[in-house]
Amino acid sequence: MVGIRAKDHDDKRQLILDRAAELFARQGFHKTSISEISKACNVTSKAWIYHYFPNKEEVLFTLLRDFLELVSRRLRASVREDHPPRVALRAFVVECLSIYAQYRINYPMLFAEMAALPPVPQAELRALEREIANLLRGLINRVNPGVGRRGKHAMAITLIAFGTINWTYTWFDAKGPLSLDTVAALITDMLLSGLTSM
């Protein structure tokens, strides 16, 4: 019957996304074929993939969009308006590190593949990225309102701060010698020292 989805439709769609994410992150978008994604899902037919996604670009777009939406939701939920600015910034950093520790797939490499997408999906993803950056920009402005009055420098400062947080994906291991809370405290203290001196 048209319009009726199988009960496991979402599970199968998520399986495709998970396996594609692993392949894209390991060998790149262009070097990964639909056949390889099918094989990684233990399916022999490419048509099975096309039942859920019209093409490989849509798989990549969905991966990136879903991840950005998840990050945005979690970060917004972690930051409360009634928290003092320093506490709110710390909560933002902790949630970022928690997300990176939970999702160990090489998302920076996946985002580098965004250029493979058509202009409209790229624009949608860029808009989601800006929403997240603007959330941090608002926090920075709460810590030091003077930063918001620095024109173009305000976003540059925001992106420098975000880069400090994001780069932890390359070295932070939640099972390593430093706990997530310790690293979050180090990052927050460093950012606060810089922001309050401006």
PyMOL commands that set and color helices and strands:
alter all, ss='L'
color gray80, all
select helices_A, chain A and resi 9-27+34-40+46-50+56-78+85-102+107-116+119-143+145-149+152-170+180-196
alter helices_A, ss='H'
color red, helices_A
deselect
rebuild
show_as cartoon
